[in-house]
Structure formats: C-alpha cells, structure tokens
Amino acid sequence: MLTFHKYHGAGNDFIVIDDRAKKFNAKDVKNIQALCHRQFGIGADGILILQDHNKYDFEMIYANSDGSLGAMCGNGGRCIVHFAHNFLKIVKNPRKVRFLAADGEHEAEILSGGQIKLKMQDVEDVSERNSLPFVCQGTTPHNIVFVEDLENFSVFETGKKIRSSDPEGVNVDFVEIKDKVIYVRTYERGVENETLACGTGATSVAIVLHALGKIKENEVRIRMQGGELIVEFEKTSDGYKNIYLTGPAVCTFKGKTNLL
C-alpha cells in the first residue's frame, strides 16, 4: 500500500509522496499515469516525490500526469514545502526552507494563513518563440498569448496546437488585462490540458508584462481560475532576479492506495 497526501496550490493539484526510503519509482510511466488518472486513480496534475538530501532540507522530484519527469513546478514547490514542514517535521527553519529541484536550488518561507513564498530561478531575458513572447522560467518554457474574452477563449485547442507545433514542447499562458486585473489561463505540457493554476506560468506572465511595458509594478497579482498568485521580482541590467511566487498550499486529504 502506498501512503500519500493530496494537495493543491490554487487548484493545481498533486499527489505528494514521502519517499525518503527511496521505494517509489518515479520513472514508472504507467504507474504515474494510473495514479494521476481522474477516473481510475487518485487524480492529479502531477506527483511530488520528497527524498532526503544531505545539503538541503529535502529534494523534490516532480512527475507530470503523463508520466514524464517535469522540470520545476511553482505550485508544487509550495505544496511540498508545506508537506515537509507540517507533516514530516523535517524543515530546520520555516523562514528559510532550502530544497533541491530539477532546475536547481530553491528557498521558501512559510507565511501565516497557509501561504508559502517561494523563490524562483532568475530570468535572463524575454525573447520570442513560435512568433510569441517567450520566457524560460528555470528550465520550464512558456509562450505568452494576449487575448480578449479569456473566459470564453479556446484555451485547450489553441494551447494544444502551439504546444504540439513546438519541437521541444512549450507551456502556453493566455493573458487578458481587464479593469487593471491580470487574468491568466494555462495549457501545460506534461498534463496536456489546462490546469487551474500554473506557478511558473504566473511568474513568466508577470515578467513578460513588465518587459513589454504593460505594467510598471514589480509586485503583481495574477488571477487564475483556481485562485490568486502574487509575483515579485527585481529588474536588473542582467535580467530579472529575486523572483518570488506567493500563494496557497492546501492539503485536502491523506490516503492509501494499492495502485502500484
């Protein structure tokens, strides 16, 4: 039997596994797919696997729901920090949690009210790919598309088309600014569908908006379908640094499954 915790960060949901004993096979694609299946499994956008690390509070391994190993997940990063602190009690300093992910070292701070502030990787520049604004957040690529009437926009169909036409695969963030509020919907590769929120997408959108002169603030509230995320950053001559993503990390239930 596999013990797991179910989490979500602004609706972006995950199965979280304590794998300090290193018994879970993160490369078992069929098993990952079965666990994440919405009808026949637990159901999730991905799986967060926590392992020990001798230099950090822990190491995070992230698997997408299609079984592919993901780069970095901002919402997942916040959730696994909450899990390590609240359930495993392995965090040494809740004001400076340090963990390793696929794109390198991350720091996080556990705030009041279930909020987690997570430091993301620096961004050197905003470029163009697929004839659209492009940002690579850590090792996670994002195209940004500005649209009207985002609520009724065909996010799945358009996102899938852009993602599939890109040789390496890309996440696609659809943005509408209405009454000074920034609304975003994201099609995520690896999930191959729209998710209710995307952490690396929120940070990418904020940086693109600033780089294109659409906003002047360095603290941005991003409204996604699953909730609100806050992005802070510092613009320097070398790009964007000290990028922080703040948002909720919620444990919805704990369970056991024999889907192994």
N, C-alpha and C positions, 0 to 999 in steps of 0.2 A: 504494500500500500504506500502511496505517495502522499505525504502531508504537504499542503500548500496553503497560501493566503491569497485571497483575491483582492486586488487593489484597483483604484482608478485615480488618474490625475486629470481633473476637468473632463471626465468622461472617456479619456483614453485609457483602456482597461488592460490589466496584466495579471497573469498568474505568477506569483512570487514563490521561489523555492530556496530553502536553506540547503545549500549543497556543500557545506564545509567538510562533509565526509567524502565528497567527490564520488558520489554514486550515480548522479544523473548525467546522462549522455546528451549533451547539448547539440551533438551532430546527428542525432537520430531524427531525420526529417519527418518520417511517417508518424513518429510518436509526438513530435511537436505539433504537427498538423492535427492529430487526433485530440490532443489536449485543448487546443485552441478552437476547435470546431464549435460553432454556435449551437448546433442542434444535437450533435452526438458526443460532445465533450463538455469541458467546463465552460469554454467560450472565452476568448480574449483576443486582443490585438497582437499580443506577444507574450513571451515568457522572460522574466527576470531571474537570473540564477546568481545567487550570492555564494562566493567562495572566500576562503581565508587568503590573506596576503601579508607577508612579513614586514612590508614597509608602509602599508595603509590600513585603515580600519577594515576594509574588505575590498574584494574585486567584484565588479559587475559584468556578467556575460548576458547579452541580450539576443534572443532569438525571435525573429518575426513569425507571424502566424502561418506563413507559407513554409516555414522550416529553415529559411535562410538565416545566417547569423548577421545581426544588424550591427551598425557602427555605433552610434550613440543615440539615446532616446532621452530627451529632456524631461518629459513627464515621468518616464520610467525611472530616471535617476532620482527624482524627488521621492517617488514611492519606495524605492529600495533603501534610501536613507531613513525614511520613517520606519520601515520594517526593521532595519538593523538597530535602530535606537529603541523603539517601543517594544519590540517582541524579543529580539535576540540579546539586547542589552550589551552590545559589543562596541558601541561608539564611545570613544575616550573623551571627546569634548564636543558637546552638542552645538557649540558656537563655531566649531571648525572641524567638520567631518571631512575626512580625506579618503577618497576611493579611486580605484583604477578602473577605467572602461576601455573599450576598444580604440577610442581616439586619444587616450592618454589620461593624465591625472585630472581629477575634479575636486573642488571643495564645495561644501554646502553648510548652511546654517539652519538650524531648526528654530522656527519662529513660533509665536503663540497662535492658537486657533487652527492648528493643523497645517499651517503654511510652511513651505520649505523654500529657501533661497539657494539656488544652485548656480555655481559659476560655470559658464560655458567656455569653449575654446575661442581664441582670438580669430578675427576675420581680417584677412589682408586687404581684400578689395571686393567691390561689386563689379561683376563682368557681365557678359552676355553668352547665352547658350540656348539653342533652339529658337533663336531670334527673340529671346525674352530675357529680362533681368535675371541674373544668376548669382547665388551665394553658396559657398560650401561651408557649412557650419561644422567645424571639426573635419570629419570625413563624410558628412551627410549632405548630399547635393540637393539644392532647392531652386526650382524655377518659380518666378512670381508673375502672376497674371492679374491685371487690373480689369474688373468687370463692373457692370451695372446690374442691379436687381439680383444680388448674390443669393438671396433666399430661394429664388426660383431657377438659379443657374444650373446647367447640367454638369455638375462637378465630376460625377463618376465618368461619364462618357468622354468629356474633354480631358480630364486628368489622365485617364487610361490611354488616350490617344497620344498625348505628349510624352507620358512615361514610356510607352512602348516604342515610340519613334526615336527615343534617345538611346544611343548604343550602350551606354553604361547603366541606364535606368536612372530616373530622377524623381524626387518628390515634387508635387505641384501645389502651390499655395494660391488660392483665388482670393482677391482682396477687393473690398469696397469701403470707401470712406464716406460715411453718411452722417450729417449733423455732427461732424468732428469726432465721430466714433469710428474706430477701425474694426471692421468685421472681416474674419478670415475663415475659410473652409479649405481643408487639405485632403488631397489624394496622396496616400502613402504607398510607396513601393514596399514590397515585402508583405504588406497587408493586402495590397492590390484592391483597395477600396478607400472610401472616405472614412476618416476617423473623426471622432467628436472633438479632438484637440490634437495639436502637434507642437511639442516644445521647441524642437529645432526649427520648425516652421515659423513659430511666433517670433523667435529671435531673428531669423532670416528676413522676415517681413519688416520688422522694425528697422533693421539696418538698411535695407533697400529703400524704404521710405525716406530715411534720413539722407542717404547718399544721393537720392534723386531730388532732394529739396522739397519733398512733400510734407515733411514735418521738421521742426526745429528742436523739439524737446529731446532730451537724452534719457527720459523715462517715459515709457509708452505702455498704455493699456490695450491689450489685444482681446477682442471679444470673439470667442469661438463658440461652437454650438454647445459644448459641454461646460462652458464657464469662461471666466476671465483669467488671463495670464498677464503678468507685469514683466516688462523687459527694460533693463537698464544697461547703459553702455557708455564708453568714453571714446570720443573720436580723437585720434592722434595722427601724426604725419605718416605713420606706418599702417594705418587702417583703423580697425575698431578693437578695443581692448576692454578688459574688466566688464565683460558681458555677463549679466546675471538674469536668471529666469526665476521668478517667484510665482508660486501657485499652490493649490491644494494637493495633498496626498492622503487618500482616504482608503482605509481597509474596510471592505464591505462584508467579508466573511472568511472563515477558516474551514478547511475541509480535508477529506482524504479521498483518494481515488485509486482504483485498480487499473486505470488506463495506462499500462506500462508495457 
